[in-house]
Amino acid sequence: MSPVKEGQSGVSTRSRTIMAVLWLGVGACNWTKFSDDADRAPVRSIGSPSGFDSSDFGKSLLPLSGGQGSAAAFIATGFNGSHLALVKVDDHGGVTSAAVSTTAFTDTESSAVTSVAEIAGSSPTLLLLGTPTVRDKDFGRVYTYQLPGPAVAGLGDGAVTTLHSKLGEMDSGLGRGLATGFVGGVAGTADLIIGGDNDLAVVVDGNPEMTAVATVPVPGPDGDCEVAYEHLQDPRYLARRPLATARLWADPAGVQQILVGSTHAGTPGKVGIMALGPGGTTLSCLASITGTQPKFGHAFAVGDFDGDGADDLAISAPPKQVLVYLGWSKLPIGTVPAPLAPVVSNTGVDFGFSITALNVDGLPGDELLISDPRATVGGQANAGQVLGFKYDPASATMVSLAAPLAEFSDHAPESDAAFGYTVNGLNFCRTDPASLAGGPCPISDLSRILLVGASNEVFVYFRVGSNIPMPTGATAPDVRTP
């Protein structure tokens, strides 16, 4: 295989060794053919595409459910202007990108798209975009953008469409939080959940001309689910408000709940768990969780940490703590399980800024990956790192993963690189895209690999072992064995 060279296809790429040499299971592939670099490691470093600011790539990443005609794909947006790029990774580790030109963002007035979500089940893929501040005005806007499909090489211009609806376009911070899911309405049609600074909107069935639910939800059993989002002084906490959908409590209809984080400058943060009421006209508060720190609720991770097949929830409270809640499906709706002992970093500078659930050891149960983009690594301030934790049933606590999965960081740390600004799982399909004919990847060939964003760089980890085994009959180790 020929390694991708600097600047090829508009993306600068290089292979880099990371302090954590990823776990090699029995029969795992040897990655020495992945690159001609001296260090040679199973990780691809992706530099910013043209048009992005020098410190503006890797801060807002959205892994896509499908590879857009390749093995994997993700969206990157910029904080310093209207920048959006589709980055594809092929099954040899090669990287290409295509950017939407700034002329497509006429409606945004060149404002930063800081929030982005994929509308579940859409085909071709439809994105939801949010610009919480429009040219320094006191309101935000929400848009859709349709990816052109895997058969089209580039991204279309002029396809960014403003959602004119009952959303309250003049609302402060509209679009600061975005999520999609199935919280009510027609089965199989995704609902849009849109957060501003002072309210929440649910667009049932994704149709902005139908039902939009905003304002304060009906009080829950333990108090209101707070909707107001108070700005924190750190500008990094202004870009996005935490918003997600999850199926925590068992529901015979398969309906998801809405998770909303409300951080505060001087009082403890709160996470509200809401449901859409009958007829899609009201929001009810099922439960709320109050933390002990102002930034409690800054980030969520939904995964199966104890391996019982049901969703669990992790909530971060930077700069020192992450709380994990197990066993929701075993409790009545509205009852919050007691958290495990907090995952704490006594030395963290911004521990918990980004978190995700991802299986990195190939064993049952997800691991919890927690970033600290301002950690000092190798004597370099704000170089950043990601730490791995796993549920231990013997002690009923989250414990540090064993080396080498315990820590991820750049092998040559640089000050202010902010490794771990984002951390997520990227869907990776080992099936030849041509054979799929645009269809979904077979579950047996679908893996989730680690995606880490820094201030101006993105790292893709091609995990080896049971997650990405060698192909049947393979004799020579090669990068073909994603």
N, C-alpha and C positions, 0 to 999 in steps of 0.2 A: 504494500500500500504506500502511496505517496502522501507524506504529511501535508496538511494544509499550510500554506505559507502566509507570512505576514501580509495583511491587506487583501487577501484573496476574497472575492465576492463581497467586497465592502465591509468585511469583518476581519479585524486583526486577531489571529489565533496563535497560541503557543501552548505546548504541553508543559506542565509544571508539576514538580513533586510537591505534595502537601505533607505536613508533618505526620498526619495519620496515613499510613500505608494501608489501603483498604483490605479487608479480610479476604483471604484466598481460601476458598473451600476446596474439598477434595475434587480433583479434576478441573479446577478453575483455570482460566486462560492466563497465559503469560503475556503481559502487555509490553514487552520490550520491543515489539514491532510497531507499537502505536506511534512512535515518534523517533526522529533522528536526534532529538535533544539528548544531551548527556545524561540528564537525570531520569528521563523516561518514567512516566507514571500514568495510572489510569484516570486522568483528569484532563479536561480540556478547558483552557482559559480563553474567553472570548472578549475581545476589546470592543469598544463602542463603534457602531456604524457611523457613517458620515451623517452630519446634521445634528448629532447629539453634542451637548456641552461637554467640556473636558472633565467634568465631575458629575455627570448626570445620567450615566448608564449603569443599571444594576440596582437602582433604588426602587423601581416600581416594575415588578415582573409578574406576569400571569401565565403559569403553565397551562397549555391547552389540552383538552381531553383527547384530541386527535393530532396526528403528526402533520396534517396538511400536505399529504403526499410524501412525507419523509418518516423517519423513525420517531422523531419527537419534534415538538415545536413550542415556542413560548412567545409572548408579547412583551415588549419593553416600551414603557412610556417615560417621558422626561419631565422633570420638575421645573426646568428653566425654559419654558416655551412649549409649543405644541409639537411634540415629537412622538412618533409611534412607529415601531418596527416589528416585523415578524421575523423571528430567528428560527431556522430549521437546523436540525442535527440529523445526519444520515447514519446508517448502521455501521459505517466505518469511522465515525467520529468527525466527519467533515462538517463544516458549518457554512451556511449561506444566510444572507439576510436581505430583506426588502423593506424599504421605508415608505411611509405615506408622506407625500410632499406637503409642505406647509400651506400650499394653496388649497388643500382639501379642508383646512380648518378655518374657513372664512367665518362660520358661525361662532366659533370659539373666540374670535378676536385675538388669535394667537396666544390664548391662555393655556396654562399648563394642565395637561390631563394627568392628574395625580391618582385617580382611581379608575380601575378597569375591571370588568367581570365578563365572563363568557355566559351567554344566555343558554342555559342547559337545554340540550336536545335540538338546538338549531342546526340546520343544514341547508346551504352553506353556513359556516360558523358566523354568528352574529355577536358582536361585542357591545357592551354597555360602557360608556365613557363618562367620566365626571370631571368638570372643571369647577371646583368649589369657589374660586375667585375669578371673576371675569374682568380682566384689565383693571384691577384694583377697585372694582365696584363692590358693593356689599351684598351681592347675591351670586349664586352659582347656576350652572346649567348642566343638563344631562343630554347625552347624545347616543345614537347607535351607529355602528360601523360594521358593514358586512364584508368579511373576507371573501375574496373572489373565488375560492375553491382551489384544490390542489393542481388542477390542470393549467392554471394561470401562473405565469412566472413571477409577475410583479404584483404590487398592491394598487388598487384603483385610486384615482384622485377624485375628489368631489363627492365622496360617498359618506361623509360624516353628516348625519341627519339629526337636527334638533328635535327632541321629544316635546311637541307642543301638546299640553295636556292639562289635567287638573292638579299637577304636581306642585303648583306654587312656585313658578319660575323665579320670582323675586326673593325667594327665601335665602337667608344667610347660610352660606356654605352648602347649598344644595348640591348633591353629588359627592360630598366628602366621604360618604360611605356607600358602597354598592355591593349587592349580592343578588343572586338568582337562585330559585329553588322551587319546590312544590309545597307550598303552604296552604293551598286551597284552590278553588276554581276547577277548570276542566282538567281531568287526568291527562298527563302527558304533555301539557302545555305549561312552560315555566312561568312563574310569577316573578316580577321585578321588585326588589326591595331597595329603596333609595333613602339614604339618610342625609339630613342637613344638620345644622347646628342646634336647632330647636324643635325638630319634628321628624317624623318618619312617614314614608309613603309606601304603600304596597299596591303595585299595579297588577291586578288580577289577570291571569292568562297573558301577560305581556302586552296587553292592548291599552295604550294610554288614553284611548277614547272611551274605555269602559270604566271600571271602578278603580279609583285611587283612594286609599285610606290613609289619612294623615292625622296629626295631632296626638293627644295624650290617650294611652290605652286605658281600658277599664282596670281599676285597681285589682291587684292580686291578693292572695291570702297573707302575704307577708309585706304588704306595702306596694307602692307604685313602682312600675318599671320606668325608671327615669329616662327621659328622652333628650333633655338638654345636654349639650356637649360643651364644656367650658375649655377655652383655649389655655394651653399650657405655655409657659414662656419659651421653652425649647422649640424652635421652628420646625424641627423634625417631627414633632407631635401634632403639627397643624395640618399636615398634608392629607391624612386619611383618618376617618373614625372607624373603629372596629365594627364590622357587620358581617354576619354569617348565617347560614341555614344549616340545621342538623336535625337528625332524628334521635333525640336523647331518650325520651320516654316511649315505651311501646305504644303503637297506635294501629288499630286494625285497618284503618284506611291508608296507612303509609304516609301520613301528612308530616311534614317537617315543622320544626319550630324556628323562630327568628331569634338570633342572639345579637344584642346590641350593647356595646361598651360605652360607658360615659365616664371619661376621666376628668379630673378636677385639679385646679391649681393649688387649692389649699385644704380640701376635704377628701376623705377616702373615695376612691372610684367605685363604680357599681356596674354590674352586668345584669341586664334585664333579659328574661326569656319570655317571648311573646307568642301568641297564636292568633290566627285569623278567625274571627267568629263566623257563625252561620250567615250565609248570604254574601260574605265578603265585604261587609260594611263596617265592621268594628275590629279593633285590636284588643285582645285581652291579655292581661299580665298573668302568666302562669306562676312565675317566681322571680325573685331578684336576689342577687348575691352582692353583698357589700364587702369590700376589702378593707385592709388596714393602711393602705398607702394611696396617695393621690393618683398614681398612674395604674392602679389596679384596673384591669380590663383593656389594657392597651393592645393586646394581641391574643388570639385564640388558636388552639390546635384541637381538631376533632379526630380521634383515632381509636383504635382498640388496643389500649396499653396492656390490659391483663389477658388478652387472647381469648375472651369468652364469646366473641362474635358480635358484641354489641358496642355501640359508640360510647366513648368516654370523652371527657372535656378537660383541657388544660387552659388556664388563664394566667397571663403574665402580669406582673406588677414590678416593672423596672424601678430602680436599678439593681435589685438584689434577689427577687423572689418569683417563683412560678408555682401555682397551686394546681393539683390534679384531682379531679373528681371522677370516681369510678362507680359503676353499678346503677346508672340512671334507669335502665330498662326494667330493673327489679323492683322499682318503687312506684307508688301511685303518681299520676301526673300532677305536677306542682310541688312534689317533694324533692328537695335538693340533697344529694348524698353528702355526708361529711367529707371534707377534703383529706387527702393523705398529708403526712407531714410535709411542709413546704420544701421544694427544691430551692436551696439557698446558695448564693455565692457571696462570701464575705469579702471577696476582693473585686467583685464585678463593678464596672463603671456604668454599664448600661445593660446588665444581664436581663434577658427577657425581651429585648427590643423586638425580636422576631422569633417565632417558634413554629414548629411543624411536627406532625406525626408521620413517621416513615419507618418502614422495616429495613434496617441496615445490616442486621446480623443473620438474616435468613431463617431465624427461629420464630415460633409462634408469638404473636403480639407485636405491636408497633413500638418503636422507640421514640422518645421525645428529644428533639434537637432544639437547643436553645442558643441563640446568638447573643454576643456582646460586641457590637461593632466598634466600641470605643475601648476595648481591652488593649492593654500594652502587651505586645508579643515580641520577643527577641529584642527588647529594649526600645521598640518603636511604639510611640504613643498613638492610640486610635488605630492601630493596625487591624484589630478585630479578630474574633475567633468564634467557632461554633462548638458547643459541648454536647455530648450524647449521654442520655440517661435511659434506664430500663426499669420496668416494674419488677420488683423482687417479691414473689408471693410469700417467702419465708418470713420476711420482716414487714411485709405490707407497706413498703416504701419504694420510692424511686431512687435507684442507686446509679452511680456513674458506670457507664459502659467500660469494659476492659479495653486496654490498648489493643490494637491501634485505632479503635473506633471511638475512643473517648474524646478526642479533640481533632478538629479540623481547622487549619489556618494556612496562609500562604507560606510556602517553603522559604521565601525571601521576603519577610514582612517589610512593609513600607508604612511610614507614618501617615496618618489620616487616610489610609486606604479603605477603612470601614468594611472589612471583610465580614459578612454576616448582616449587612443592612437588611437583606431579605434572605430567608431560607425557606425552601419549599421542596415538594416532590414533583418530578417531571415524568409524565407518562412516556415510556419508551417501548416501541413495538419492534419485535425482531422479525416479523413477517415482511416479505418483499412487498412494498406498497403497491406495485403493479398488479399483484395477484389479488389484492383486496378490492380493486375496482371502486375505490371510494367508500367501501364499507368499513365497519369497525374492526379493530384488531382483535383476534381471538384471545380470550382471557389467558389461555395457556402460554401465549407469546407476549403478554403485556407485563412490563415491569415498571416500577416507579424508582427513579434514580434521583440522587441528591442534586439540587440546584441551589447555588449560593450566589447572591449578588453582593457586590462591593460598590464603592462610590463610582467607579468607572470601568467595571470589569465584571464578568459573570463566569462562574466556575460550574462545569457540568462533570459530575462524578459518575463514571461508568462502573457501577458496583459489580463485583464479580462474586462467584460462588453460586448458591442456589438461585439467586435472582436472575442472573444472566449467564446461563451455562454455555459450554461449547456446543456447536451444532452436532447433531448425530453424525458419526463417521468422520469427524474432523481429526486430522492427525498433526497438523502444524498449528501451534498457537499463533493467533493473529487477531487484530482488532475486529475482524469479521465476526468475532464471537462476543459482541453483544448478540 
